[in-house]
Amino acid sequence: MKNTCTIDVLRHGDTPLTGRFCGLSDPALTEKGWADLSRQTSGKQWDRIISSPLQRCRKFAETLSPPAQIDDRFQELDFGVWEGMSTQEVWEQDQKALTAFWEDPTASPPPNGEPWAILCSRTSEAFEALARAAKGERVLLVTHAGVMRSLLVTQLGLSFSSAWKISLPTASMMQLVSTHDPELDECHIQLTKLREAP
């Protein structure tokens, strides 16, 4: 018998580094970030809550019920030496490296950063395990834009360039419905909603 679950994937709220390369940097949410997340989740209930370990996700997730489970595999891409920099600052410093990253983030990750394929591998593994375990449940995953884009690539088959063009502002939420066929051990994923912060 096939099992279906709904996974709401929520990007963290605004931080002092919004608009900059912010991977493993760990800024706190701003007041706006807290408020946007509160509006986005108001009146909703989940059977299970999963969060990135980074505080811009975790601290909000920990205010919700049921208690949040922390999964390191859902943390953001490590941007290496670009952490905290704006796109313009990176462009002025190393236009060639930034262009190479946009064209092929696996072959040309940020200096000392994480290849895109590694991000996709860890997030796909974690998401598919979650989808198989969450039989009939509604799940909230509090995470990052890079993770959300990786799921668009690995679960929906979008190209990197297409996934990068999708607007995922802070506190935006996408809803994925997973149908697991235990006989074939396959999950079919559909994107049913994409909602920016209200």
Rosetta blueprint (number, residue, H / E / L):
1 M L
2 K L
3 N E
4 T E
5 C E
6 T E
7 I E
8 D E
9 V E
10 L E
11 R E
12 H L
13 G L
14 D L
15 T L
16 P L
17 L L
18 T L
19 G L
20 R E
21 F L
22 C L
23 G L
24 L L
25 S L
26 D L
27 P L
28 A L
29 L L
30 T L
31 E H
32 K H
33 G H
34 W H
35 A H
36 D H
37 L H
38 S H
39 R H
40 Q H
41 T H
42 S L
43 G L
44 K L
45 Q L
46 W L
47 D L
48 R E
49 I E
50 I E
51 S E
52 S L
53 P L
54 L L
55 Q H
56 R H
57 C H
58 R H
59 K H
60 F H
61 A H
62 E L
63 T L
64 L L
65 S L
66 P L
67 P L
68 A L
69 Q E
70 I E
71 D L
72 D H
73 R H
74 F H
75 Q L
76 E L
77 L L
78 D L
79 F L
80 G H
81 V H
82 W H
83 E L
84 G L
85 M L
86 S E
87 T H
88 Q H
89 E H
90 V H
91 W H
92 E H
93 Q H
94 D L
95 Q H
96 K H
97 A H
98 L H
99 T H
100 A H
101 F H
102 W H
103 E H
104 D L
105 P L
106 T L
107 A L
108 S L
109 P L
110 P L
111 P L
112 N L
113 G L
114 E L
115 P L
116 W H
117 A H
118 I H
119 L H
120 C H
121 S H
122 R H
123 T H
124 S H
125 E H
126 A H
127 F H
128 E H
129 A H
130 L H
131 A H
132 R H
133 A H
134 A L
135 K L
136 G L
137 E L
138 R E
139 V E
140 L E
141 L E
142 V E
143 T E
144 H L
145 A H
146 G H
147 V H
148 M H
149 R H
150 S H
151 L H
152 L H
153 V H
154 T H
155 Q H
156 L H
157 G L
158 L L
159 S L
160 F H
161 S H
162 S H
163 A H
164 W H
165 K H
166 I L
167 S L
168 L L
169 P L
170 T L
171 A L
172 S L
173 M E
174 M E
175 Q E
176 L E
177 V E
178 S E
179 T E
180 H E
181 D E
182 P L
183 E L
184 L L
185 D L
186 E E
187 C E
188 H E
189 I E
190 Q E
191 L E
192 T E
193 K E
194 L E
195 R E
196 E L
197 A L
198 P L
